[in-house]
Amino acid sequence: MGFGKSKKVLIEVDASEMSAAQVRLLKSINSMIANVITTDEEAEFFESSAEVMRMCAALIKQSHFANDLQFNGIPYADQAIEYSMDILTENMTNAKIVQYDN
């Protein structure tokens, strides 16, 4: 049985170690992902998809690991984003986009 429009999915995240900005960004990402999944307009689909990716990169840059655990000035956030994009590009090239269906 599928979800109807009146159904809500509640996502619970322990935010005790997150800043207020991180929490706001996480909420925005959830909202934008829902928009990507449900939109029926091409322009909105593409713009929202790009915005989700941008917000995910912003969240990585705001991460505890990247900012609070400084390791000799190594730009871990940038490296993590570049690594993620490399893996995404490789998976797209090999048509291996993973589908998670629990």
N, C-alpha and C positions, 0 to 999 in steps of 0.2 A: 504494500500500500504506500503510495507516494505522499509527499507533504502537500497540503493545500495552502492557499494564500493566507489563511488565518493562523497557520502554525508559526511558532517562533522557535529558534534554536538558541538556547542560552549557553554561552561559552564562559566558563569560569577560569580566571587566571589569577595566580597569586602575584599580586602587585606590590608586595611588601618591600621588595628591593628595587622597585622602579621609581623613577622621578615622575613628577606630575606631567612633564612634557612627554615622557615615554608612554605613559598611560594614555594620554590624549592621542598620540600618534597610533598606538595600537588600536584604539577604538576607531579611529579614522580608517585604518587599513581594513578592519572588519567590515565597516560600512561600505567602503569602496569595492571590496571583493564581492559583497552581496549585489552591488550595482552591476559589476561586470557579469556576474552569473545570470542576472535577470533582465538586463536591458534588451530591447529589441531594435535599437537604433545603431546603425553601423558606426557613425562618428563617435557616439557615446561609448560604444564598446571599445574602440581603439584608444580613445583618450583616457578612459577609465583604466584600461589595462596598463597603459604607460604610467599613469598616476600611481597605481598599486606598486609597480616596480620601483618607481622613484621613492615612494614612502617606505618601502622595505629597505632600500639602500640607506635612507635617512635614519631608520631605526637601527640598522647595523652600525652606522657612524655614532649613534648615541649610546651604544652598548657599554655595559660595565667593563667588559674585557678590553675594548678599544680605548676607553677613556680613563678608567680608574686604575688599571693595571698596566702602567707605562713600562715598556721594555725598551730602554735605550732609544726612544724616539722612533721605534719601528711603526710604520703606518698600517697596523693590523686591519683596521676597518677597510681601508682602500684595498688591501690585499685580499681580504675576504670577499669583497664585492667583485673584484676582478676574477677571483677563483670561481665564484658562483656564476658569473656571466660566461666564463669559459666552459664550465660544465653544462650550463643551459644550452649554449651554442652547439657543443658537441652532441648533446642528446637530440637537439632539433635536427642536426645534420644526419645523424644516424637513425632518425625517426624513432627515438626511444623515450619519448615523453612518458613518464611514469604515470599510470593512473592508479590512484588509491581508492579502493572501494571496499570498505570494511563491512 
